Structure formats: C-alpha cells, structure tokens
Amino acid sequence: MTKSDLINALAEKTEVSKAAAKRFLDAFTDTVTDSLKGGDKVALVGFGTFSVSARKARKGRNPQTGKEMTIKASKAPKFKAGKALKDKVS
C-alpha cells in the first residue's frame, strides 16, 4: 500500500475529503517524528509502539576493499507491533 492508497482508504473510511485525509496523515507522521526526535516513545494501545534504538559505534569492513573501518554510532527508528495487531494479522 502506498501513501496515496492509504490516503484514499482513510478518506473513504472516515467519509472526509482526500485533502483532509492527507492533512491528517501528514500531521500524524510529523507528530510521531517530532516525538521520536525528542527521545519519546509513541504507544498506540492495540496497534504498536514507535521508539528509537541507539546503535553503538562498531568495527566493520568495506566489502569492496576488505579494509577495516569504523561505523559511527547512530539512532534508528523502531516499531514493535502490539498483541492486538499481531492477532488480527495472523
């Protein structure tokens, strides 16, 4: 499902215009992104939890040259599905 497909589905289910559904979806993703940037978790009971995981710096190898290199520390977004979502999918 693409973003456009999701907007169409939201508009149909909520009986609002596609423009309103797009504004809602954009506001939702912006809010989740801002919360994660601020170090917070976003928990939607029954759906799942968005969080940020910290990755430590580590050693790696360049696959083209085989030369050892250092991969710097980073943060990555993570999503853990809730039990209700898992049950509905399976």
N, CA, C and O atoms as CSV, one atom per row, in Angstrom:
chain,resi,resn,atom,element,x,y,z
A,1,MET,N,N,0.859,-1.177,0.000
A,1,MET,CA,C,0.000,0.000,0.000
A,1,MET,C,C,0.898,1.231,0.000
A,1,MET,O,O,1.818,1.338,0.811
A,2,THR,N,N,0.630,2.143,-0.899
A,2,THR,CA,C,1.394,3.375,-0.976
A,2,THR,C,C,0.725,4.451,-0.124
A,2,THR,O,O,-0.384,4.264,0.377
A,3,LYS,N,N,1.416,5.579,0.031
A,3,LYS,CA,C,0.847,6.689,0.789
A,3,LYS,C,C,-0.467,7.141,0.150
A,3,LYS,O,O,-1.438,7.429,0.850
A,4,SER,N,N,-0.490,7.199,-1.171
A,4,SER,CA,C,-1.700,7.605,-1.891
A,4,SER,C,C,-2.844,6.629,-1.630
A,4,SER,O,O,-3.982,7.051,-1.426
A,5,ASP,N,N,-2.553,5.331,-1.636
A,5,ASP,CA,C,-3.575,4.320,-1.342
A,5,ASP,C,C,-4.092,4.476,0.091
A,5,ASP,O,O,-5.290,4.341,0.343
A,6,LEU,N,N,-3.190,4.759,1.017
A,6,LEU,CA,C,-3.578,4.941,2.414
A,6,LEU,C,C,-4.472,6.168,2.568
A,6,LEU,O,O,-5.466,6.120,3.293
A,7,ILE,N,N,-4.134,7.254,1.900
A,7,ILE,CA,C,-4.960,8.466,1.947
A,7,ILE,C,C,-6.357,8.170,1.406
A,7,ILE,O,O,-7.354,8.588,1.995
A,8,ASN,N,N,-6.432,7.450,0.289
A,8,ASN,CA,C,-7.732,7.093,-0.293
A,8,ASN,C,C,-8.548,6.237,0.676
A,8,ASN,O,O,-9.748,6.457,0.837
A,9,ALA,N,N,-7.905,5.267,1.318
A,9,ALA,CA,C,-8.611,4.396,2.271
A,9,ALA,C,C,-9.087,5.181,3.486
A,9,ALA,O,O,-10.205,4.973,3.956
A,10,LEU,N,N,-8.248,6.084,4.004
A,10,LEU,CA,C,-8.640,6.912,5.151
A,10,LEU,C,C,-9.825,7.801,4.790
A,10,LEU,O,O,-10.770,7.931,5.568
A,11,ALA,N,N,-9.773,8.409,3.611
A,11,ALA,CA,C,-10.853,9.289,3.172
A,11,ALA,C,C,-12.167,8.522,3.059
A,11,ALA,O,O,-13.223,9.019,3.452
A,12,GLU,N,N,-12.093,7.323,2.524
A,12,GLU,CA,C,-13.297,6.513,2.360
A,12,GLU,C,C,-13.870,6.070,3.700
A,12,GLU,O,O,-15.077,6.163,3.926
A,13,LYS,N,N,-12.998,5.584,4.596
A,13,LYS,CA,C,-13.479,5.067,5.890
A,13,LYS,C,C,-14.008,6.157,6.803
A,13,LYS,O,O,-14.941,5.923,7.571
A,14,THR,N,N,-13.418,7.360,6.730
A,14,THR,CA,C,-13.834,8.441,7.627
A,14,THR,C,C,-14.818,9.397,6.976
A,14,THR,O,O,-15.311,10.328,7.613
A,15,GLU,N,N,-15.101,9.155,5.686
A,15,GLU,CA,C,-16.044,9.982,4.935
A,15,GLU,C,C,-15.650,11.457,4.945
A,15,GLU,O,O,-16.489,12.337,5.138
A,16,VAL,N,N,-14.354,11.711,4.733
A,16,VAL,CA,C,-13.839,13.069,4.583
A,16,VAL,C,C,-13.169,13.164,3.215
A,16,VAL,O,O,-12.992,12.160,2.525
A,17,SER,N,N,-12.803,14.373,2.838
A,17,SER,CA,C,-12.146,14.544,1.539
A,17,SER,C,C,-10.739,13.966,1.575
A,17,SER,O,O,-10.159,13.765,2.641
A,18,LYS,N,N,-10.205,13.703,0.392
A,18,LYS,CA,C,-8.839,13.189,0.303
A,18,LYS,C,C,-7.852,14.221,0.830
A,18,LYS,O,O,-6.841,13.856,1.428
A,19,ALA,N,N,-8.129,15.498,0.618
A,19,ALA,CA,C,-7.252,16.565,1.113
A,19,ALA,C,C,-7.204,16.555,2.638
A,19,ALA,O,O,-6.138,16.720,3.231
A,20,ALA,N,N,-8.359,16.360,3.271
A,20,ALA,CA,C,-8.414,16.306,4.733
A,20,ALA,C,C,-7.688,15.066,5.248
A,20,ALA,O,O,-6.983,15.133,6.254
A,21,ALA,N,N,-7.855,13.945,4.571
A,21,ALA,CA,C,-7.178,12.705,4.973
A,21,ALA,C,C,-5.670,12.864,4.829
A,21,ALA,O,O,-4.918,12.374,5.672
A,22,LYS,N,N,-5.213,13.542,3.774
A,22,LYS,CA,C,-3.781,13.780,3.577
A,22,LYS,C,C,-3.234,14.665,4.688
A,22,LYS,O,O,-2.154,14.404,5.218
A,23,ARG,N,N,-3.986,15.726,5.048
A,23,ARG,CA,C,-3.545,16.601,6.145
A,23,ARG,C,C,-3.434,15.817,7.448
A,23,ARG,O,O,-2.484,16.004,8.208
A,24,PHE,N,N,-4.400,14.942,7.708
A,24,PHE,CA,C,-4.368,14.122,8.919
A,24,PHE,C,C,-3.150,13.200,8.920
A,24,PHE,O,O,-2.430,13.118,9.915
A,25,LEU,N,N,-2.925,12.512,7.812
A,25,LEU,CA,C,-1.805,11.580,7.733
A,25,LEU,C,C,-0.470,12.306,7.880
A,25,LEU,O,O,0.426,11.825,8.574
A,26,ASP,N,N,-0.337,13.465,7.229
A,26,ASP,CA,C,0.888,14.256,7.345
A,26,ASP,C,C,1.097,14.741,8.779
A,26,ASP,O,O,2.217,14.722,9.289
A,27,ALA,N,N,0.011,15.176,9.427
A,27,ALA,CA,C,0.099,15.626,10.818
A,27,ALA,C,C,0.501,14.473,11.736
A,27,ALA,O,O,1.306,14.648,12.651
A,28,PHE,N,N,-0.070,13.288,11.482
A,28,PHE,CA,C,0.265,12.116,12.290
A,28,PHE,C,C,1.755,11.769,12.161
A,28,PHE,O,O,2.443,11.589,13.165
A,29,THR,N,N,2.247,11.675,10.917
A,29,THR,CA,C,3.648,11.300,10.722
A,29,THR,C,C,4.592,12.373,11.268
A,29,THR,O,O,5.642,12.047,11.822
A,30,ASP,N,N,4.223,13.659,11.114
A,30,ASP,CA,C,5.055,14.732,11.671
A,30,ASP,C,C,5.098,14.663,13.194
A,30,ASP,O,O,6.154,14.857,13.796
A,31,THR,N,N,3.965,14.389,13.812
A,31,THR,CA,C,3.893,14.305,15.272
A,31,THR,C,C,4.714,13.131,15.804
A,31,THR,O,O,5.438,13.276,16.789
A,32,VAL,N,N,4.606,11.976,15.159
A,32,VAL,CA,C,5.387,10.807,15.580
A,32,VAL,C,C,6.878,11.092,15.393
A,32,VAL,O,O,7.681,10.774,16.271
A,33,THR,N,N,7.252,11.681,14.269
A,33,THR,CA,C,8.655,12.006,14.002
A,33,THR,C,C,9.200,12.972,15.043
A,33,THR,O,O,10.297,12.768,15.563
A,34,ASP,N,N,8.446,14.022,15.352
A,34,ASP,CA,C,8.897,15.009,16.341
A,34,ASP,C,C,9.044,14.373,17.727
A,34,ASP,O,O,9.982,14.690,18.459
A,35,SER,N,N,8.129,13.487,18.083
A,35,SER,CA,C,8.219,12.809,19.384
A,35,SER,C,C,9.455,11.924,19.454
A,35,SER,O,O,10.150,11.909,20.469
A,36,LEU,N,N,9.735,11.184,18.378
A,36,LEU,CA,C,10.907,10.311,18.355
A,36,LEU,C,C,12.193,11.136,18.392
A,36,LEU,O,O,13.154,10.755,19.060
A,37,LYS,N,N,12.217,12.260,17.680
A,37,LYS,CA,C,13.385,13.147,17.716
A,37,LYS,C,C,13.645,13.645,19.134
A,37,LYS,O,O,14.794,13.799,19.547
A,38,GLY,N,N,12.561,13.895,19.876
A,38,GLY,CA,C,12.671,14.372,21.246
A,38,GLY,C,C,13.003,13.288,22.249
A,38,GLY,O,O,13.136,13.570,23.440
A,39,GLY,N,N,13.138,12.052,21.792
A,39,GLY,CA,C,13.502,10.955,22.680
A,39,GLY,C,C,12.324,10.238,23.312
A,39,GLY,O,O,12.518,9.379,24.172
A,40,ASP,N,N,11.109,10.570,22.907
A,40,ASP,CA,C,9.918,9.941,23.472
A,40,ASP,C,C,9.511,8.716,22.669
A,40,ASP,O,O,9.907,8.553,21.515
A,41,LYS,N,N,8.713,7.858,23.296
A,41,LYS,CA,C,8.088,6.727,22.608
A,41,LYS,C,C,6.670,7.137,22.254
A,41,LYS,O,O,6.083,7.996,22.913
A,42,VAL,N,N,6.121,6.525,21.217
A,42,VAL,CA,C,4.723,6.742,20.853
A,42,VAL,C,C,4.044,5.382,20.905
A,42,VAL,O,O,4.311,4.510,20.078
A,43,ALA,N,N,3.161,5.211,21.886
A,43,ALA,CA,C,2.481,3.931,22.087
A,43,ALA,C,C,1.016,4.062,21.708
A,43,ALA,O,O,0.299,4.897,22.259
A,44,LEU,N,N,0.573,3.243,20.772
A,44,LEU,CA,C,-0.828,3.181,20.377
A,44,LEU,C,C,-1.343,1.820,20.832
A,44,LEU,O,O,-1.077,0.802,20.195
A,45,VAL,N,N,-2.075,1.812,21.927
A,45,VAL,CA,C,-2.536,0.568,22.535
A,45,VAL,C,C,-3.319,-0.251,21.510
A,45,VAL,O,O,-4.241,0.250,20.866
A,46,GLY,N,N,-2.939,-1.504,21.374
A,46,GLY,CA,C,-3.593,-2.402,20.441
A,46,GLY,C,C,-2.976,-2.370,19.049
A,46,GLY,O,O,-3.239,-3.257,18.237
A,47,PHE,N,N,-2.161,-1.363,18.763
A,47,PHE,CA,C,-1.529,-1.273,17.444
A,47,PHE,C,C,-0.039,-1.526,17.546
A,47,PHE,O,O,0.477,-2.451,16.920
A,48,GLY,N,N,0.669,-0.705,18.338
A,48,GLY,CA,C,2.104,-0.902,18.486
A,48,GLY,C,C,2.794,0.305,19.078
A,48,GLY,O,O,2.155,1.294,19.434
A,49,THR,N,N,4.113,0.210,19.179
A,49,THR,CA,C,4.912,1.261,19.776
A,49,THR,C,C,6.045,1.662,18.843
A,49,THR,O,O,6.793,0.820,18.347
A,50,PHE,N,N,6.154,2.964,18.617
A,50,PHE,CA,C,7.269,3.530,17.869
A,50,PHE,C,C,8.302,3.996,18.889
A,50,PHE,O,O,7.944,4.634,19.879
A,51,SER,N,N,9.567,3.689,18.662
A,51,SER,CA,C,10.630,4.119,19.569
A,51,SER,C,C,11.909,4.320,18.768
A,51,SER,O,O,11.949,4.086,17.560
A,52,VAL,N,N,12.951,4.759,19.465
A,52,VAL,CA,C,14.253,4.964,18.844
A,52,VAL,C,C,15.248,4.050,19.542
A,52,VAL,O,O,15.294,4.002,20.772
A,53,SER,N,N,16.044,3.327,18.764
A,53,SER,CA,C,17.085,2.493,19.359
A,53,SER,C,C,18.437,3.095,19.012
A,53,SER,O,O,18.663,3.559,17.894
A,54,ALA,N,N,19.317,3.078,19.982
A,54,ALA,CA,C,20.666,3.619,19.792
A,54,ALA,C,C,21.598,2.484,19.382
A,54,ALA,O,O,21.594,1.407,19.978
A,55,ARG,N,N,22.383,2.747,18.367
A,55,ARG,CA,C,23.374,1.769,17.914
A,55,ARG,C,C,24.746,2.292,18.290
A,55,ARG,O,O,25.069,3.449,18.019
A,56,LYS,N,N,25.548,1.455,18.909
A,56,LYS,CA,C,26.897,1.839,19.303
A,56,LYS,C,C,27.813,1.864,18.087
A,56,LYS,O,O,27.537,1.234,17.066
A,57,ALA,N,N,28.906,2.603,18.218
A,57,ALA,CA,C,29.926,2.585,17.168
A,57,ALA,C,C,30.524,1.182,17.128
A,57,ALA,O,O,30.635,0.515,18.157
A,58,ARG,N,N,30.906,0.744,15.934
A,58,ARG,CA,C,31.447,-0.606,15.831
A,58,ARG,C,C,32.412,-0.687,14.651
A,58,ARG,O,O,32.469,0.206,13.806
A,59,LYS,N,N,33.152,-1.759,14.621
A,59,LYS,CA,C,34.090,-2.009,13.525
A,59,LYS,C,C,33.372,-2.760,12.415
A,59,LYS,O,O,32.508,-3.599,12.673
A,60,GLY,N,N,33.737,-2.451,11.187
A,60,GLY,CA,C,33.166,-3.144,10.045
A,60,GLY,C,C,34.208,-3.254,8.946
A,60,GLY,O,O,35.341,-2.798,9.102
A,61,ARG,N,N,33.826,-3.849,7.861
A,61,ARG,CA,C,34.737,-3.982,6.719
A,61,ARG,C,C,34.064,-3.435,5.468
A,61,ARG,O,O,32.876,-3.654,5.228
A,62,ASN,N,N,34.854,-2.720,4.680
A,62,ASN,CA,C,34.387,-2.255,3.387
A,62,ASN,C,C,34.311,-3.477,2.479
A,62,ASN,O,O,35.336,-4.117,2.241
A,63,PRO,N,N,33.132,-3.824,1.963
A,63,PRO,CA,C,33.005,-5.048,1.161
A,63,PRO,C,C,33.783,-4.998,-0.157
A,63,PRO,O,O,34.133,-6.044,-0.703
A,64,GLN,N,N,34.054,-3.815,-0.665
A,64,GLN,CA,C,34.790,-3.720,-1.929
A,64,GLN,C,C,36.289,-3.892,-1.744
A,64,GLN,O,O,36.956,-4.539,-2.552
A,65,THR,N,N,36.818,-3.300,-0.656
A,65,THR,CA,C,38.272,-3.344,-0.465
A,65,THR,C,C,38.708,-4.316,0.610
A,65,THR,O,O,39.862,-4.742,0.632
A,66,GLY,N,N,37.790,-4.675,1.508
A,66,GLY,CA,C,38.145,-5.545,2.613
A,66,GLY,C,C,38.821,-4.789,3.750
A,66,GLY,O,O,39.178,-5.377,4.770
A,67,LYS,N,N,38.995,-3.482,3.568
A,67,LYS,CA,C,39.662,-2.650,4.575
A,67,LYS,C,C,38.746,-2.451,5.784
A,67,LYS,O,O,37.548,-2.210,5.640
A,68,GLU,N,N,39.337,-2.557,6.979
A,68,GLU,CA,C,38.574,-2.365,8.207
A,68,GLU,C,C,38.251,-0.882,8.366
A,68,GLU,O,O,39.064,-0.013,8.048
A,69,MET,N,N,37.034,-0.611,8.869
A,69,MET,CA,C,36.618,0.770,9.071
A,69,MET,C,C,35.753,0.861,10.311
A,69,MET,O,O,35.266,-0.155,10.808
A,70,THR,N,N,35.558,2.071,10.814
A,70,THR,CA,C,34.711,2.291,11.980
A,70,THR,C,C,33.363,2.813,11.511
A,70,THR,O,O,33.288,3.776,10.748
A,71,ILE,N,N,32.310,2.174,11.971
A,71,ILE,CA,C,30.956,2.621,11.672
A,71,ILE,C,C,30.506,3.431,12.879
A,71,ILE,O,O,30.472,2.920,13.999
A,72,LYS,N,N,30.158,4.703,12.651
A,72,LYS,CA,C,29.843,5.581,13.774
A,72,LYS,C,C,28.516,5.218,14.439
A,72,LYS,O,O,27.663,4.560,13.843
A,73,ALA,N,N,28.365,5.660,15.676
A,73,ALA,CA,C,27.130,5.427,16.425
A,73,ALA,C,C,25.981,6.147,15.729
A,73,ALA,O,O,26.180,7.180,15.091
A,74,SER,N,N,24.778,5.591,15.857
A,74,SER,CA,C,23.618,6.207,15.232
A,74,SER,C,C,22.347,5.846,15.998
A,74,SER,O,O,22.353,4.992,16.885
A,75,LYS,N,N,21.281,6.508,15.635
A,75,LYS,CA,C,19.960,6.197,16.188
A,75,LYS,C,C,19.077,5.753,15.043
A,75,LYS,O,O,19.173,6.280,13.935
A,76,ALA,N,N,18.208,4.774,15.308
A,76,ALA,CA,C,17.325,4.271,14.266
A,76,ALA,C,C,15.901,4.130,14.814
A,76,ALA,O,O,15.714,3.677,15.943
A,77,PRO,N,N,14.898,4.517,14.019
A,77,PRO,CA,C,13.520,4.317,14.465
A,77,PRO,C,C,13.170,2.835,14.467
A,77,PRO,O,O,13.693,2.050,13.677
A,78,LYS,N,N,12.269,2.476,15.380
A,78,LYS,CA,C,11.891,1.071,15.537
A,78,LYS,C,C,10.387,1.014,15.787
A,78,LYS,O,O,9.819,1.916,16.402
A,79,PHE,N,N,9.746,-0.051,15.309
A,79,PHE,CA,C,8.323,-0.265,15.558
A,79,PHE,C,C,8.122,-1.670,16.079
A,79,PHE,O,O,8.613,-2.638,15.497
A,80,LYS,N,N,7.396,-1.776,17.180
A,80,LYS,CA,C,7.064,-3.095,17.728
A,80,LYS,C,C,5.544,-3.228,17.701
A,80,LYS,O,O,4.830,-2.443,18.325
A,81,ALA,N,N,5.066,-4.219,16.979
A,81,ALA,CA,C,3.625,-4.438,16.848
A,81,ALA,C,C,3.021,-4.876,18.171
A,81,ALA,O,O,3.629,-5.637,18.924
A,82,GLY,N,N,1.822,-4.390,18.445
A,82,GLY,CA,C,1.089,-4.770,19.649
A,82,GLY,C,C,0.399,-6.114,19.478
A,82,GLY,O,O,0.272,-6.623,18.364
A,83,LYS,N,N,-0.041,-6.677,20.583
A,83,LYS,CA,C,-0.658,-8.005,20.557
A,83,LYS,C,C,-1.915,-8.024,19.686
A,83,LYS,O,O,-2.117,-8.962,18.915
A,84,ALA,N,N,-2.743,-7.020,19.799
A,84,ALA,CA,C,-3.995,-6.996,19.027
A,84,ALA,C,C,-3.701,-6.983,17.529
A,84,ALA,O,O,-4.374,-7.674,16.763
A,85,LEU,N,N,-2.711,-6.209,17.104
A,85,LEU,CA,C,-2.331,-6.165,15.683
A,85,LEU,C,C,-1.788,-7.516,15.236
A,85,LEU,O,O,-2.132,-8.007,14.161
A,86,LYS,N,N,-0.950,-8.105,16.056
A,86,LYS,CA,C,-0.396,-9.421,15.720
A,86,LYS,C,C,-1.508,-10.459,15.575
A,86,LYS,O,O,-1.492,-11.271,14.650
A,87,ASP,N,N,-2.468,-10.426,16.492
A,87,ASP,CA,C,-3.571,-11.386,16.455
A,87,ASP,C,C,-4.432,-11.209,15.200
A,87,ASP,O,O,-4.871,-12.195,14.607
A,88,LYS,N,N,-4.676,-9.959,14.793
A,88,LYS,CA,C,-5.512,-9.699,13.619
A,88,LYS,C,C,-4.808,-10.112,12.333
A,88,LYS,O,O,-5.456,-10.551,11.383
A,89,VAL,N,N,-3.494,-9.973,12.299
A,89,VAL,CA,C,-2.735,-10.296,11.093
A,89,VAL,C,C,-2.593,-11.802,10.920
A,89,VAL,O,O,-2.618,-12.310,9.799
A,90,SER,N,N,-2.444,-12.514,12.036
A,90,SER,CA,C,-2.220,-13.966,11.915
A,90,SER,C,C,-3.476,-14.783,11.982
A,90,SER,O,O,-3.420,-16.009,11.893
